[in-house]
């Protein structure tokens, strides 16, 4: 995507996000947006563009670290609940309870029983949230193996990005197939009440615009300053329901 075209489209999308925030505040809505995906799939950059011009009082980003001993001794979903949005707030989770369906499963940080219980519990849990009025959007950013390898190497070489390096990075490519299998089961079993929005993320500019535009389309605020483009199903699809083309996901 041409840089000037991208900048103009991003500007218009961010103006619309300001419109959305005014609506959320005025109507006391609660909005929670979840971002999942492999390491280096583009979560940080996408979130940054979403919150760039939002009110810091009504917008929060949550990226929880390693669970504490108390977290591990508590109900699994409990550690995220204190960070949920209040009325008039938008909260973005950079990874969420779906850690259990991804990295915890692949890296052996949970038992098979805990994993299976999670897959059975998460749907009813999310139904409780949405029945209570929470607007919940779930995005899975899908990066290809070659692009992930390039981005992970950039992290190691770029002194401005070394803070992103984690021990998990070292085995991300080695366990690529395990992560793919975990991703496929998660998408197939945990999106029936709150569907996943699966977004191809190799092209960062297209990714960011696709996610922002989808957020705008998903919340009816009575109109935006700028037109919101229709969804491009070559970049973003809803899961389950639009997964007929198996080549859409990075294999």
KENULO-38474 format. One record per atom (N, C-alpha, C, O, CB): residue in three letters; x, y, z. Coordinates in steps of 0.02 Angstrom, whole numbers, plus 50000, padded with zeros to 5 digits. Glycine has a CB too. Layout:
N
AlaXYZ...
***
This chain:
251
Unk500424994050000Unk500005000050000Unk500445006350000Unk500905006850040Unk499525000050061Unk500295010949955Unk500675017149951Unk500655020850018Unk500125021250049Unk500405021649894Unk501225023650039Unk501265026850105Unk500795032750111Unk500475033550163Unk501975029050118Unk500755036850059Unk500315042750063Unk499575040750066Unk499185043750103Unk500425047350003Unk499395035650027Unk498715033050030Unk498555030350099Unk498025031550127Unk498605027549976Unk499035026650126Unk498945023850194Unk498855029250245Unk498405028850287Unk499545019450213Unk499265034350243Unk499225039750292Unk498555043350289Unk498265045050341Unk499795044750282Unk498305044450229Unk497655047850222Unk497095043450249Unk496655045850284Unk497535049650148Unk497105036950231Unk496595032450255Unk496625031550331Unk496115031050364Unk496655025750220Unk497235031350358Unk497315030650430Unk497045036850466Unk496725036350517Unk498045029350449Unk497195042650438Unk496945048950468Unk496185048850472Unk495895050350524Unk497195055050428Unk495865047150416Unk495135047050415Unk494855041750465Unk494355042950498Unk494875045550344Unk495195036050468Unk494975030850514Unk495045033050586Unk494615031550628Unk495365024350503Unk495585036650602Unk495685038950670Unk495195044550689Unk494995045050747Unk496405041450679Unk495015048750640Unk494485053750653Unk493835050150671Unk493475052150717Unk494385058350591Unk493685044850634Unk493085040850649Unk493125037650718Unk492615036950752Unk492985035550596Unk493725035550738Unk493805032650805Unk493645037850859Unk493385036150912Unk494515029950814Unk493815044150846Unk493625049450893Unk492865050050896Unk492585050850951Unk493945056250872Unk492535049650839Unk491805049650838Unk491535043850880Unk491065044650919Unk491535049050765Unk491845037950871Unk491625032050908Unk491715033050983Unk491275031351023Unk492025025850885Unk492275035951003Unk492385036951074Unk491875041751104Unk491635040651159Unk493085039451087Unk491715047051068Unk491195051651092Unk490535047851104Unk490195048951154Unk491085057351042Unk490365043451057Unk489755039551064Unk489785034951124Unk489305034451162Unk489635035351000Unk490355031551133Unk490435026951189Unk490365030651256Unk490035028151302Unk491115023351186Unk490665036451260Unk490625040351322Unk489915042951334Unk489645042251389Unk491115046351320Unk489615045851282Unk488955048851290Unk488415043651307Unk487935045151342Unk488755052451226Unk488505037551281Unk488005032351291Unk488205027151342Unk487875021951350Unk487865028951225Unk488755028451377Unk488985024251432Unk489065016951411Unk488875012351446Unk488505024651491Unk489355016051352Unk489495009351327Unk490135006651358Unk490565010451380Unk489545009351251Unk490195000151360Unk490814996751383Unk491074992651325Unk490734988151300Unk490674992351446Unk491684994051303Unk491974990851244Unk492624987351264Unk493074990551292Unk492084995951187Unk492674980951248Unk493284977151260Unk493494973951194Unk493124970251163Unk493164971651315Unk494114975451174Unk494384972751111Unk494994968451128Unk495464970651160Unk494594978651062Unk494974962151106Unk495494957351120Unk495924956251058Unk495664955451003Unk495204950651144Unk496584956351067Unk497044954951013Unk497454948751030Unk497794948451081Unk497504960950999Unk497424943750986Unk497814937750992Unk498204936550928Unk498064939650877Unk497364931651008Unk498694932150931Unk499104930550873Unk499794928350895Unk499974929150953Unk499164936650826Unk500154925550849Unk500834923350864Unk501274929350883Unk501084935050871Unk501134919550805Unk501854927950911Unk502344933250923Unk502504936750857Unk502584933450805Unk502984930350956Unk502544943350859Unk502724947450802Unk502174947550748Unk502324948750690Unk503364945050771Unk501564946350768Unk501014946450719Unk500744953450706Unk500324954350661Unk500454941950741Unk500964958450745Unk500744965250732Unk500264968150784Unk499954973250771Unk500414965550667Unk500204964950842Unk499734967250893Unk499924974150919Unk499504978650923Unk499704962250951Unk500564975050937Unk500774981450967Unk500654987350920Unk500374992450940Unk501524981150985Unk500854986550857Unk500784992050809Unk500054993650794Unk499884999550786Unk501134990250744Unk499634988550791Unk498924989750778Unk498594993450836Unk498224998250826Unk498564983050765Unk498734991150897Unk498464994450956Unk498695001650960Unk498315006150977Unk498654990751020Unk499335002850944Unk499605009650947Unk499215014350902Unk499065019950922Unk500345009550927Unk499045012050841Unk498675016450795Unk497955017550818Unk497655022750803Unk498675013450724Unk497665012750853Unk496985013450877Unk496945018750932Unk496495022850932Unk496705006850902Unk497415018550979Unk497375022951038Unk497735029551028Unk497715033751073Unk497665019351097Unk498065030550971Unk498505036250961Unk498165042950976Unk498485047451004Unk498755036350890Unk497535043650958Unk497185050050967Unk496565049251011Unk496105053351008Unk496995053050899Unk496565044051052Unk496005043051097Unk496135046351164Unk496705047651183Unk495875035451107Unk495605047751200Unk495665050751267Unk495985045751314Unk495725040151322Unk494975053051294Unk496545047451347Unk496875042651392Unk496465041151454Unk496585036151487Unk497545045351413Unk495985045451471Unk495565044151529Unk495045038751516Unk494845035151562Unk495225050551551Unk494835038151454Unk494315033251437Unk494575027451395Unk494185023351372Unk493745036651400Unk495235027151384Unk495525021751343Unk496105018651381Unk496545022151405Unk495755024451274Unk496105012051386Unk496645008551420Unk496885002551379Unk496484999251346Unk496425006251490Unk497535001251383Unk497824995251353Unk498064990851410Unk498394993151456Unk498404997051304Unk497904984451406Unk498094979651458Unk498514974151426Unk498304970851379Unk497464976751493Unk499114973151454Unk499554967751432Unk499854964551495Unk500374966751519Unk500124970351383Unk499514959551521Unk499724956451584Unk500344952151574Unk500444949151522Unk499154952251613Unk500764952051625Unk501364948051623Unk501244940951649Unk500684938451649Unk501914951351664Unk501784937851670Unk501744930951695Unk501294930651756Unk501354934951800Unk502454928351712Unk500844925751761Unk500404925351819Unk500784924251884Unk501284920651885Unk499894919751809Unk500544927251937Unk500844926452003Unk500614919852034Unk500194916452007Unk500664932452049Unk500904918252091Unk500684912252127Unk499944912752145Unk499584907852142Unk501114911152191Unk499734918852164Unk499034919852181Unk498584918952120Unk498044916052124Unk498924926752212Unk498814921552062Unk498434920652000Unk498344913251986Unk497794911051967Unk498794924151941Unk498874909351993Unk498834902251978Unk498394898452026Unk498144893052011Unk499534899251978Unk498294901352086Unk497874898152136Unk497144900652134Unk496734898552175Unk498154899352206Unk496994904952085Unk496324907952079Unk495954905052019Unk496254901651977Unk496364915552075Unk495304906652015Unk494924904951954Unk495284907851894Unk495504913651896Unk494184907751959Unk495344904051841Unk495774906051785Unk495594912951757Unk496054916951743Unk495724900951730Unk494954914451748Unk494754920751716Unk494814926751763Unk494764932551742Unk494034920251691Unk494924925451827Unk494874930751878Unk495384936351868Unk495224942151883Unk494964927751946Unk495984934851844Unk496504939951841Unk496364945451790Unk496664950851793Unk497174936751826Unk495914944051742Unk495764949151691Unk495164953551711Unk495104959151685Unk495614945751625Unk494744951251755Unk494124954751770Unk494244961851798Unk493874966351779Unk493724950851820Unk494744962951841Unk494844969851866Unk495004974951812Unk494944980951824Unk495394969851917Unk495194972651753Unk495394977251700Unk494834978551649Unk494944982051600Unk495994974651664Unk494254975651661Unk493694976651615Unk493484983951613Unk493584987651661Unk493094972151635Unk493194986151557Unk492984993151551Unk492374994651595Unk491924990551603Unk492824994851479Unk492375000751622Unk491785003451654Unk491375007151600Unk491585007451543Unk491965008251713Unk490815009851618Unk490395013551570Unk490785019351540Unk491105023251577Unk489745016051604Unk490755019951475Unk491105025451440Unk491825023951423Unk492175028351399Unk491075031551482Unk492055017751434Unk492755016151423Unk492855011051367Unk492415006951353Unk493055013351487Unk493435011651335Unk493665006751286Unk494315003751312Unk494775007451329Unk493775010051215Unk494344997151317Unk494934993651341Unk495164988751288Unk494764985151258Unk494794989951409Unk495824988651276Unk496114984151227Unk496584979351263Unk497044981451298Unk496494988151172Unk496464972851254Unk496894967751284Unk497404965351233Unk497224962751180Unk496464961751310Unk498044966351248Unk498584963551208Unk498744956751236Unk499164956051281Unk499214968251208Unk498414951751211Unk498354944951237Unk497854944951294Unk497744950051327Unk499044942151259Unk497564939051306Unk497004938651353Unk496984931651383Unk497484928151386Unk496334940351318Unk496374929851406Unk496284923051432Unk496424917751379Unk496504911851396Unk495574922251459Unk496454919751316Unk496604914851264Unk497334912651264Unk497534908551223Unk496434917751196Unk497744915351310Unk498414912551321Unk498374904951333Unk498804901251311Unk498754915951381Unk497844902851367Unk497774895751383Unk497674891551320Unk497874885751318Unk497204894651431Unk497354894351270Unk497234890651208Unk497824891051160Unk497824887651109Unk496614893351173Unk498324895151176Unk498904895951132Unk499554894251166Unk499744888351168Unk498934903051106Unk499894899351192Unk500564898251219Unk500574893451277Unk501034889451283Unk500864904951240Unk500064893651322Unk500064889051379Unk500004881851356Unk500334877351383Unk499494890751427Unk499584880651306Unk499504873851279Unk500144871551245Unk500384866051258Unk498914873651230Unk500414875751202Unk501004873751162Unk501624872851206Unk502004868151195Unk501134878951108Unk501714877351254Unk502324877151295Unk502254872851357Unk502724872351397Unk502514884251316Unk501674869751366Unk501594865351424Unk501504868951490Unk501654866151542Unk502164860751429Unk501254875251487Unk501154879151549Unk500494877551583Unk500364880151638Unk501194886551533Unk500084873451552Unk499464871151583Unk499384863751569Unk499704861051524Unk498844875151557Unk498974860451608Unk498854853351597Unk498334852351542Unk497974857051524Unk498614850051663Unk498304846351516Unk497794844851465Unk497094845851493Unk496644848051457Unk497874837651439Unk496994844151556Unk496344845051588Unk496164852451592Unk495594854351577Unk496334841851658Unk496644856551613Unk496514863851616Unk496354866651546Unk495914870851539Unk497124867451645Unk496704864251497Unk496594866451428Unk495884864651404Unk495534868851377Unk497114863351380Unk495684858451416Unk495024856251394Unk494474859951432Unk493964861751403Unk494944848651403Unk494574861051496Unk494084864751535Unk494014871851509Unk493454874551504Unk494274864951610Unk494574874951491Unk494544881751464Unk494124881951401Unk493684886251394Unk495244884351450Unk494244877351354Unk493874877351291Unk493124876551303Unk492714879151265Unk494124871751245Unk492944872951356Unk492234872151371Unk491944878051409Unk491344879451404Unk492134865951411Unk492354881551448Unk492114886951491Unk492094893751458Unk491684897951477Unk492544887351552Unk492514894951408Unk492604901751383Unk491974904251347Unk491814910251351Unk493194901951335Unk491624899851313Unk491004902051279Unk490484904551328Unk490234910151320Unk490724896351238Unk490294900551380Unk489824903051429Unk490074909251466Unk489674913651483Unk489684897551480Unk490714909751479Unk491004915651512Unk490884921851469Unk490664927051495Unk491754914751524Unk491024921351405Unk490934927151361Unk490194928751351Unk490014934551341Unk491264925951293Unk489764923751353Unk489044925051348Unk488804929051408Unk488394933551399Unk488654918451342Unk489044927551467Unk488874931451526Unk489064938751516Unk488674943251533Unk489214928651589Unk489654939851489Unk489904946751479Unk489464950551430Unk489264956251443Unk490624946651455Unk489324947451373Unk488944950951321Unk488204951651341Unk487884956551323Unk489004947251255Unk487934946751377Unk487244947351401Unk487174953151450Unk486634956051457Unk487014940851435Unk487724954951483Unk487724960551529Unk487844967251494Unk487884972451527Unk488254959551583Unk487914967151428Unk487974973351390Unk488674974951366Unk488764980051332Unk487734978851431Unk489174970951383Unk489854972251360Unk489904971151285Unk489664966051259Unk490364967651397Unk490204975851249Unk490354975051178Unk491034971751174Unk491534974851191Unk490324981951139Unk491064965551150Unk491684961651149Unk491864959851077Unk491474956751041Unk491604955151191Unk492454961951056Unk492714960550990Unk493374956650997Unk493804958551037Unk492824967050948Unk493454951350958Unk494054947050964Unk494404946750896Unk494104944750846Unk493864939950989Unk495044948650896Unk495434948650834Unk496024943750841Unk496394943850890Unk495694955650818Unk496094939550790Unk496684935250785Unk497094937450725Unk496854937150668Unk496484927650779Unk497704939850738Unk498134942350685Unk498574936650661Unk498954933750699Unk498564948350709Unk498504934950597Unk498814928850570Unk499404930550525Unk499314933150470Unk498294924750530Unk500004929050549Unk500624930650513Unk500904924350483Unk500834918950511Unk501144934050560Unk501234924950425Unk501544919250393Unk502204917450427Unk502494921550462Unk501654920650318Unk502434911350415Unk503054909150448Unk503654913250425Unk504074915050467Unk503174901750432Unk503704914750361Unk504274918550336Unk504264925650364Unk504794928350381Unk504264918750259Unk503674928750368Unk503634935550394Unk503784935550469Unk504114940150493Unk502934938450381Unk503544930650505Unk503704930350576Unk504454929750588Unk504734933050632Unk503334924550609Unk504774925450548Unk505504924650555Unk505864931250543Unk506334932950580Unk505764919250506Unk505654934950493Unk505974941350477Unk505864946350534Unk506324950050552Unk505694944150411Unk505264946650561Unk505124951350615Unk505484949550680Unk505714953950716Unk504364951750627Unk505534943150695Unk505894941050755Unk506644942650749Unk506964944650798Unk505804933550767Unk506904941950690Unk507614943750679Unk507704951250686Unk508204953550713Unk507854941450610Unk507224955150663Unk507254962450670Unk507254964450744Unk507604969150763Unk506664965750633Unk506874960850785Unk506874962150856Unk507584961250885Unk507804965150927Unk506374957550892Unk507914956050863Unk508574954650890Unk509094959750868Unk509584961050904Unk508804947750870Unk508994962650809Unk509494967150780Unk509354974550796Unk509824978550797Unk509524966250706Unk508724976250807Unk508534983250815Unk508544985150889Unk508144982450928Unk507834984650785Unk508994989650910Unk509044991350982Unk508404994551009Unk508304994551070Unk509614996050993Unk507974997250966Unk507345000250989Unk506804994951001Unk506274996551029Unk507105005250938Unk506934988850981Unk506424983550988Unk506644977851033Unk506264973051042Unk506244980950920Unk507244978251061Unk507494972551100Unk507064971251162Unk507064965751188Unk508204973851122Unk506694976351185Unk506254975251242Unk505704970151228Unk505404967351274Unk505934981851264Unk505564968951164Unk505044964251145Unk505274956951149Unk504854952451148Unk504794965751075Unk505924955951153Unk506194949151152Unk506004945451215Unk506054948151271Unk506964949251143Unk505774939251207Unk505604935051265Unk505864927951252Unk506014926151195Unk504824935051277Unk505914923851304Unk506134916951294Unk505684913051247Unk505904908351214Unk506174913351360Unk505054915051243Unk504574911651198Unk504784912551125Unk504664908151084Unk503854914251210Unk505084918351110Unk505294919751041Unk505764914251014Unk505724912450955Unk505644926551036Unk506194911751058Unk506704907051036Unk506424900651007Unk506754897450966Unk507154905451094Unk505814898851026Unk505524892551002Unk504904893750959Unk504554889050940Unk505344888051060Unk504754900150944Unk504144901750906Unk504134898150838Unk503624895350819Unk504084909250896Unk504694898350803Unk504724895250737Unk504794887650743Unk504504883850703Unk505304898050697Unk505164885450793Unk505254878250804Unk504584874850816Unk504474869150795Unk505724876950862Unk504134878250851Unk503484875450868Unk502924878250824Unk502344878450844Unk503324876850942Unk503104880250764Unk502614883250718Unk502004878750709Unk501444881150714Unk502944884650651Unk502114872350694Unk501554867850681Unk501124866850742Unk500514866250737Unk501814861150656Unk501434866650802Unk501044865950863Unk500604872050874Unk500024871450894Unk501514864950924Unk500874878050861Unk500474884150867Unk499914884150815Unk499364886450830Unk500914890350859Unk500044881650756Unk499524881450704Unk498944876950726Unk498364878650718Unk499814878950637Unk499114871050754Unk498604866450777Unk498194869550833Unk497584868750836Unk498914859750799Unk498534872950880Unk498184876150935Unk497734881850910Unk497164882650933Unk498684878950987Unk497994885750862Unk497594891050832Unk496964888350799Unk496424890950809Unk498014894950780Unk497044883050760Unk496474880250723Unk495924877850771Unk495334878850758Unk496704874650678Unk496134874550825Unk495624872150872Unk495294877950908Unk494684877950918Unk495934867250923Unk495684882950927Unk495404888750961Unk494894892350917Unk494344893850940Unk495964893650981Unk495064893550855Unk494604897050810Unk493974892950798Unk493434895750791Unk494954898550744Unk494054886350795Unk493484882050779Unk493014880750837Unk492434878950826Unk493724875650753Unk493254881650899Unk492854879750956Unk492664885451002Unk492244884551046Unk493214874550996Unk492954891350993Unk492824896751042Unk492524903051010Unk492534908351040Unk493474898651076Unk492264902450949Unk491994908350916Unk491254907950900Unk491004912050861Unk492364909550854Unk490894903250929Unk490204902350910Unk489744907650940Unk489234909350910Unk489964895550930Unk489914910250999Unk489514915551028Unk489794922451010Unk489434926750986Unk489474914851105Unk490444923451021Unk490784929551000Unk491274927550945Unk491804924850961Unk491144933151061Unk491114928850882Unk491544926450827Unk492234929650828Unk492324935250850Unk491214927750760Unk492714925850803Unk493384928550792Unk493394932650727Unk493064930950678Unk493904922950789Unk493784937950728Unk493944941550667Unk494674939850651Unk495134942250683Unk493844949450676Unk494774935750601Unk495434933450582Unk495704938050528Unk495394939050476Unk495424926050557Unk496294941050541Unk496564946150496Unk497264944050473Unk497694942650514Unk496584953050530Unk497374943950407Unk498044942750381Unk498484948750400Unk498294954550391Unk498024941750303Unk499084947250427Unk499464952750456Unk500164953650426Unk500574957250455Unk499534951550530Unk500314950450370Unk500974951550339Unk501064958750317Unk501604961550323Unk501064946850280Unk500524961750291Unk500544968750270Unk500284972950328Unk499684973150340Unk500124969950204Unk500734976350363Unk500544979850424Unk500054985550411Unk499594986750450Unk501154982550459Unk500144989050355Unk499694994650341Unk498984992150328Unk498504994950354Unk499954998650281Unk498934987050287Unk498274984250272Unk497954981350335Unk497354981950345Unk498324978850217Unk498364978150376Unk498114975350439Unk497804980650483Unk497234979950506Unk498674971850477Unk498174986050495Unk497934991350541Unk497294994450517Unk496834995550556Unk498474996750549Unk497254995850452Unk496644998750425Unk496054993950429Unk495494995850445Unk496745001050353Unk496194987550415Unk495654982550416Unk495364981950486Unk494754981450493Unk495924975750393Unk495784981850537Unk495544981150605Unk495144987350626Unk494604986750653Unk496124979950653Unk495424993350614Unk495074999450634Unk494394999950599Unk493885001450630Unk495495005650618Unk494394998650534Unk493764999050497Unk493254993950523Unk492654995350526Unk493884997950422Unk493494988050543Unk493034982950568Unk492744985150635Unk492154984050648Unk493394976250575Unk493154988050678Unk492894990650742Unk492344995850729Unk491814995750761Unk493464993850784Unk492475000350681Unk491985005550666Unk491335002550639Unk490795004850657Unk492275010450615Unk491394997550596Unk490794994450568Unk490404990550620Unk489794989850616Unk490974989750510Unk490764987950670Unk490454983550720Unk490054987250773Unk489634984250806Unk490974979350753Unk490174993650781Unk489834997650832Unk489465003350798Unk489765007950771Unk490335000350886Unk488815002850798Unk488395007850765Unk488325014050809Unk487975013950859Unk487695004950748Unk488665019450788Unk488625025550828Unk488205030950793Unk488205036750813Unk489325028350842Unk487845028850741Unk487405033550707Unk487725037550652Unk487425042350626Unk487125038250756Unk488325035750632Unk488665039150577Unk489355041650596Unk489475043350653Unk488245044850552Unk489795041850546Unk490485044050556Unk490645049950511Unk490305051050461Unk490975038250544Unk491165053550529Unk491375059350489Unk491575057250419Unk491415060650370Unk491955062950523Unk491925051650413Unk492165049250348Unk491845042450333Unk491685038750379Unk492935048750347Unk491755040850269Unk491485034250251Unk491925028650277Unk492535029250277Unk491405033750175Unk491615023250297Unk491985017350320Unk491965012150264Unk491415009950244Unk491675014450387Unk492535010050238Unk492545005250182Unk492224998650201Unk492214996650259Unk493255004050158Unk491964995150150Unk491704988450160Unk492274983750178Unk492854984950162Unk491334985950097Unk492104978350211Unk492604973450231Unk492884969750171Unk492504967550127Unk492314968450280Unk493544968950169Unk493884965150117Unk493994958150144Unk494424957050187Unk494554968550095Unk493624953250118Unk493674946450143Unk494324942950123Unk494454937350144Unk493084942350119Unk494724946250081Unk495394943650067Unk495874945250124Unk496414942350128Unk495654946650001Unk495684949750169Unk496114951750224Unk495804949750291Unk496174947650336Unk496234959250223Unk495144950550300Unk494824949250364Unk494194945050354Unk493764946550313Unk494644955950399Unk494164939650394Unk493584935350391Unk493344933850462Unk493724934050510Unk493734928850354Unk492694932150467Unk492404930250531Unk492444922650538Unk492324918850491Unk491664932750537Unk492604920450598Unk492724913350612Unk492364911350675Unk492434914750726Unk493484911950618Unk491974906050676Unk491814901850619Unk491284905050574Unk490934909750595Unk491584895050642Unk491214902450514Unk490714904850468Unk490974906550400Unk490614905850350Unk490384910850496Unk491604908850396Unk491884910750331Unk492554907350318Unk492994910050284Unk491964918450328Unk492634901250346Unk493284897950342Unk493324892750286Unk493764888550287Unk493434894550408Unk492864893250238Unk492834888050186Unk493494887450148Unk493684881850130Unk492274889650137Unk493824892950135Unk494464892750099Unk495024891450149Unk495234896050184Unk494584899450061Unk495264885250152Unk495774883450201Unk496434886950190Unk496854887250235Unk495884875950200Unk496534889750130Unk497164893250115Unk497194900150147Unk497704903450144Unk497254893850040Unk496644902350178Unk496644909050207Unk497134909450265Unk497494914450272Unk495934910950231Unk497154904350307Unk497604904350365Unk498314902650345Unk498424898550301Unk497354899450417Unk498794905750379Unk499504904050367Unk499624896950392Unk499444895250448Unk499974909050403Unk499924892850350Unk500014885750367Unk500724884350388Unk500894878650404Unk499834881350308
***
